[in-house]
Amino acid sequence: MSELVTKRTVSADIRLQLLGTVSALTLLVAVSTQADAEETNRPTVWIELGGQLESMDAGQKQFAPPFIVATPRPAPETVSPLSVGHAPRRSFGGEGQISFKPEDTNWIFSAAVRFGRSNSHKHLHQQSYPTHPIRPPITPSAATNFQYALPFSDANRHDSESHTVLDFQVGKDVGLGMFGRNSSSIFSLGVRFAQFGSKSHTAFKSQPDFHVSYKYFYGLKFPNAVFYHSNMATATTNRSFHGVGPSISWNASAPFAGNPDDGEVAFDWGVNAAVLFGRQKATVHHHTTARYHTARSYTVPPITVYHHAPPDQFRSRSVAVPNVGAFAGLSFRYDAAKVSFGYRADLFFGAMDGGIDSHESYNRNFYGPFATVSIGLGG
C-alpha cells in the first residue's frame, strides 16, 4: 500500500511540475507576444514640423566713409550715424524632418530641412535748427540756401538675410536602454548642405558745418551767403555661400517622468559636426563724395573736395567651412506623438566673405530656442 501511495504522490508531483512548466511557458509566450505587438504597433514613419527664433552672428566689415568719422556732428546730435551699420541680429524660420525606421531593425533614415529669414530697415535723421530766425537775405536766390542748408546728418540702411540647411542621414540606435527604459542613443552619418545669403544697401548724407556770412548796410546786418560741406556715400553688397560635405551626429533621449501608456517626459540632447566644401561669393559697390559750397546761389557749382569710387568688387573663392552644433531640451512623448522644446546652437566658421575692398572671412552663427511637433505613422 505504501508503494502505491508513493507512486501516486510522484505522479501528482510530476503533473504539478508539468502544469507549472506549461503555465510559465504560456506566460512567457503571452508576454513575448504582447511585447512584439507593442513593437509592431510602434510608428515606422515620423513627421516633424517646427519653428525657431534665432539670434545671429552675421558678421561683416562695417562701411564707414571718412566724412562720417572725421567731420563734426551737427548739434544736438547724440547718436553716431554708424549705429545703423549693423547687420540683422534676429531671424525667424521653420524646420521639418521625416524619418523612417524599418520594422525589426534599429536603423533610422532621415531627411531634414531648416531655414530662416530676416529683414531690417534702419533710418536715423538728426538736424539742428537756428536758435532765432534768419532775416531775409539780400538776394532771393540765397533764401533757398538758407532754407535747405541747415546742419543735418541722415543714415539709412536696408538688410535682408536668408539661410537654409539640409541634412540626409542614416543612423542606428546603438544604446537601447543605455539611459533607462525607452531611452535612445542614435549615432548617425550623412551629408549636410548649407546655403547662406545676405544683401544690404547703406546710404549716408550730411551737412555738418553750415554757417552764414553777413553784410552790413547802414548799420544793419543782413545774411549774404552760406558756406557748408555736403557729403554723400552709398554702399551695396551681395554675399553668399553654398557648401556640401559629410556630417556626423549623436542624439540621445532619456525619459525621467511618466510612463509609455499615459505619456512620458524626456530630456533630449545631441551634438553634430560637419565640414562643408563650397564657394564663397561677394559683390560690393560703394562710392563717397564730399563737396564744398561757397556761393549764394545753387547755380554756382560746388567744389569737389573728396571723391572715392573704387572699381566694383566681384570675388569668388573655394573654401572649407567647419561646422559644429549642439542642442538640449525637453519632450513630451506619447505612442504616436511628441512635442519638444529646446535651445540650439549651430556655428559655421569662416562661411562668409564680409570684406569691402578685400576678402575677409566672417563666421555665420545661429543660436536660440526652438519648438517642434512630431506625429508617428504606420506600425
C-alpha positions in Angstrom: 0.0 0.0 0.0 2.8 2.4 0.9 4.4 1.8 -2.5 1.1 2.6 -4.3 0.8 5.8 -2.3 4.3 6.8 -3.2 3.7 6.2 -6.9 0.6 8.3 -6.7 2.5 11.1 -4.9 5.2 11.0 -7.5 2.7 11.1 -10.3 1.0 14.1 -8.7 4.3 15.9 -8.3 5.1 15.3 -12.0 1.7 16.7 -13.0 2.2 19.8 -10.9 5.7 20.3 -12.4 4.3 19.9 -15.9 1.4 22.2 -15.1 3.8 24.8 -13.7 6.1 24.5 -16.7 3.3 24.9 -19.2 1.9 27.9 -17.3 5.3 29.5 -17.2 5.8 28.9 -20.9 2.3 30.2 -21.7 3.1 33.4 -19.6 6.4 33.9 -21.4 4.7 33.4 -24.8 2.0 35.9 -23.8 4.5 38.5 -22.6 6.6 38.0 -25.7 3.6 38.2 -28.0 2.5 41.4 -26.2 6.0 42.9 -26.5 6.1 42.0 -30.2 2.7 43.6 -30.6 3.8 46.7 -28.9 7.0 46.8 -31.0 4.9 46.2 -34.1 2.5 48.9 -33.2 5.2 51.5 -32.9 5.2 54.0 -35.8 7.7 53.4 -38.5 7.4 56.9 -40.0 7.7 60.2 -38.1 6.9 63.6 -39.5 8.2 66.6 -37.5 7.4 70.3 -38.0 8.5 73.3 -36.0 10.0 76.7 -35.8 12.8 78.7 -34.2 13.6 82.2 -33.1 17.4 82.6 -33.6 20.0 85.1 -32.7 22.6 85.6 -35.5 26.2 86.5 -35.7 26.1 87.7 -39.3 29.5 89.5 -39.2 30.8 91.7 -41.9 33.0 94.7 -42.2 31.3 98.0 -41.4 31.0 100.6 -44.2 32.4 103.8 -42.6 33.1 106.6 -45.1 35.8 109.1 -43.9 33.5 112.1 -43.5 31.2 110.2 -41.1 34.2 109.8 -38.7 36.2 113.0 -39.4 33.6 115.8 -39.7 31.9 117.3 -36.7 28.4 116.1 -35.9 25.5 118.6 -36.1 24.4 119.6 -32.7 22.5 118.5 -30.8 23.3 115.0 -32.3 23.8 112.3 -29.7 23.9 109.1 -31.8 26.6 108.3 -34.3 25.3 107.6 -37.9 27.4 104.5 -37.9 24.9 102.9 -35.5 22.8 101.9 -38.5 25.7 99.9 -39.9 25.0 96.6 -38.1 23.6 93.5 -39.8 20.3 91.9 -38.5 20.7 90.2 -35.1 17.5 88.1 -35.2 15.8 85.7 -37.7 12.7 83.6 -37.6 12.3 80.4 -39.5 10.9 76.9 -39.7 12.1 73.3 -39.9 10.8 69.9 -40.9 12.0 66.3 -40.8 10.8 63.0 -42.0 12.3 59.8 -40.6 11.8 56.1 -41.4 12.6 53.2 -39.1 12.0 49.8 -40.7 10.4 47.1 -38.5 12.7 44.7 -36.6 15.7 47.0 -37.0 17.5 49.7 -35.1 18.3 51.7 -38.3 16.8 55.1 -38.9 16.8 57.0 -42.3 16.0 60.7 -42.1 15.8 63.9 -44.2 15.6 67.3 -42.5 15.5 71.0 -43.5 15.9 74.2 -41.5 15.5 77.7 -42.9 15.3 81.3 -41.7 14.8 84.8 -43.0 15.5 88.2 -41.7 14.7 91.7 -43.0 15.5 95.1 -41.3 15.4 98.8 -42.1 17.2 101.4 -40.0 16.8 105.2 -40.5 18.5 107.8 -38.4 17.9 111.6 -39.2 19.3 114.3 -36.9 19.2 118.0 -37.6 20.0 121.3 -35.9 17.8 124.4 -36.1 18.7 128.1 -35.7 18.0 129.5 -32.2 16.5 132.5 -33.9 15.0 133.3 -37.3 17.4 134.3 -40.0 16.5 137.6 -41.5 15.8 137.7 -45.3 19.0 137.7 -47.3 19.8 140.4 -49.8 19.1 138.2 -52.8 16.1 135.9 -53.2 18.4 133.1 -54.6 20.2 132.9 -51.2 16.9 132.1 -49.5 17.0 128.6 -50.9 20.4 128.1 -49.4 19.3 129.3 -46.0 16.2 127.0 -46.2 17.9 123.8 -47.1 21.5 124.1 -45.9 20.9 123.7 -42.1 23.2 121.2 -40.4 22.0 117.6 -40.5 23.0 114.0 -40.9 21.0 111.2 -42.4 21.8 107.5 -42.3 19.7 104.8 -44.0 20.2 101.0 -44.2 18.2 98.1 -45.6 19.2 94.5 -44.9 17.9 91.0 -45.9 19.3 87.6 -44.9 18.4 84.0 -45.6 19.8 80.6 -44.7 18.9 77.0 -45.5 20.4 73.8 -44.0 19.6 70.4 -45.4 20.5 67.1 -43.8 20.3 63.5 -45.1 21.4 60.9 -42.6 21.4 57.2 -41.8 21.6 56.4 -38.1 21.4 53.5 -35.7 20.2 53.3 -32.1 23.4 51.9 -30.5 22.3 52.3 -26.9 18.9 50.8 -26.4 18.2 51.2 -22.6 21.6 52.9 -22.0 19.9 55.7 -20.2 16.9 53.8 -18.8 13.8 52.2 -20.2 12.6 53.6 -23.5 15.8 55.7 -23.9 17.7 56.0 -27.1 21.2 56.8 -28.3 21.3 57.3 -32.0 24.6 57.7 -33.9 24.2 59.0 -37.5 26.3 59.7 -40.6 25.2 61.7 -43.5 25.5 64.7 -45.8 24.8 68.3 -45.0 24.1 71.1 -47.4 24.1 74.8 -46.3 23.2 77.9 -48.2 23.6 81.5 -46.8 22.8 84.8 -48.5 22.7 88.4 -47.5 22.1 91.8 -49.2 22.5 95.3 -47.8 22.2 98.9 -49.0 23.6 101.7 -46.9 23.4 105.5 -47.6 24.9 108.4 -45.6 24.2 112.2 -46.2 25.4 115.1 -44.1 25.9 118.8 -44.0 27.8 119.2 -40.8 29.2 122.7 -40.9 26.7 125.2 -42.1 27.5 128.8 -41.4 26.4 132.2 -42.7 28.3 135.3 -43.9 26.8 138.7 -43.4 26.9 142.2 -45.0 26.3 145.4 -43.2 24.3 148.3 -44.7 23.9 151.5 -42.8 24.5 149.7 -39.5 22.1 146.9 -40.4 23.2 143.2 -40.5 22.0 141.1 -43.4 22.8 137.5 -44.2 24.6 137.3 -47.6 25.7 133.8 -48.3 26.0 130.3 -46.8 29.1 128.1 -46.6 28.8 124.3 -45.9 30.0 120.9 -47.0 27.6 118.4 -48.5 28.7 114.7 -48.1 27.2 111.6 -49.6 28.2 107.9 -49.5 26.4 104.7 -50.6 27.4 101.0 -50.4 25.6 98.0 -51.9 26.7 94.4 -51.1 25.5 91.0 -52.0 27.2 88.0 -50.3 26.6 84.2 -50.4 27.9 80.8 -49.5 26.9 77.4 -50.9 28.5 74.2 -49.5 28.1 70.5 -49.0 30.0 67.9 -47.1 30.0 64.9 -44.7 28.3 65.2 -41.3 28.1 63.2 -38.1 25.7 63.5 -35.2 24.8 61.9 -31.9 21.2 62.3 -30.5 20.0 60.9 -27.2 16.8 60.9 -25.2 16.2 59.7 -21.6 12.7 59.6 -20.0 12.6 60.7 -16.4 8.8 61.0 -15.6 5.6 59.3 -16.7 5.1 56.0 -18.4 4.6 54.8 -22.0 0.8 54.3 -21.6 0.0 57.7 -20.2 2.9 59.7 -21.7 6.5 60.4 -20.8 8.6 63.4 -20.2 12.2 63.0 -21.5 15.4 65.0 -21.6 16.8 65.3 -25.1 20.3 66.3 -26.2 22.7 66.0 -29.1 25.8 67.2 -30.9 26.7 67.4 -34.5 29.7 68.3 -36.7 30.4 68.7 -40.4 32.9 70.0 -43.0 31.3 71.9 -45.9 33.1 72.3 -49.1 31.8 75.1 -51.3 32.1 78.6 -52.8 32.1 82.0 -51.2 30.9 85.0 -53.2 30.8 88.7 -52.6 29.8 91.7 -54.9 30.5 95.1 -53.5 29.8 98.6 -54.9 30.5 101.8 -53.0 31.4 105.4 -53.5 31.9 108.6 -51.4 31.8 112.2 -52.4 32.2 115.5 -50.5 31.6 119.0 -51.9 32.2 122.5 -50.5 29.6 125.2 -51.2 30.7 128.8 -51.1 28.2 130.7 -53.2 24.9 132.5 -52.6 23.2 130.5 -55.4 22.9 126.9 -56.4 23.7 127.9 -60.0 27.4 128.2 -58.9 28.8 124.7 -58.9 30.3 123.5 -55.6 33.9 122.4 -55.3 34.5 118.7 -55.1 37.0 118.2 -52.2 36.8 114.4 -51.9 35.7 111.7 -54.3 36.3 108.0 -53.9 34.7 105.5 -56.3 36.8 102.3 -56.4 36.0 99.7 -59.0 33.3 97.2 -58.1 34.4 94.1 -56.4 33.4 90.6 -57.7 35.0 88.0 -55.5 34.6 84.2 -55.6 36.7 81.5 -53.9 36.5 77.9 -52.8 36.5 77.3 -49.1 36.2 74.5 -46.5 33.9 75.6 -43.6 33.9 73.6 -40.3 30.6 73.4 -38.6 29.7 72.3 -35.1 26.4 72.4 -33.2 24.5 71.1 -30.2 21.1 71.2 -28.6 19.3 70.4 -25.4 15.6 70.3 -24.5 12.5 68.5 -23.1 10.0 66.4 -25.0 6.5 65.2 -24.0 6.1 61.8 -25.7 3.1 59.6 -26.4 2.6 56.5 -28.6 2.4 58.3 -31.9 3.0 62.0 -31.0 5.7 64.2 -29.5 6.1 67.8 -28.6 9.6 69.2 -28.0 11.1 72.5 -26.7 14.8 73.3 -26.5 17.7 75.5 -27.3 20.1 75.0 -30.2 23.4 76.5 -31.5 24.9 75.9 -34.9 28.3 77.5 -35.8 29.8 77.9 -39.3 33.4 79.1 -39.1 34.6 81.4 -41.9 31.5 80.9 -44.0 31.0 84.4 -45.4 33.2 86.9 -47.2 32.3 90.1 -45.2 35.0 92.4 -46.6 34.5 95.5 -48.6 37.6 96.3 -50.7 39.3 92.9 -50.0 38.4 89.5 -48.8 37.7 89.0 -45.1 36.3 85.8 -43.6 33.5 86.0 -41.0 31.6 83.4 -39.1 27.8 82.8 -39.6 26.4 81.5 -36.3 22.8 80.8 -35.2 21.6 80.1 -31.7 18.2 80.3 -30.0 15.0 78.5 -28.8 13.0 76.1 -31.0 9.8 74.1 -30.7 8.6 71.1 -32.8 5.6 68.8 -33.0 6.0 65.2 -34.3 3.4 62.7 -35.5 4.0 59.0 -36.0 2.5 57.0 -38.8 2.4 53.3 -39.7 3.2 50.4 -37.4 
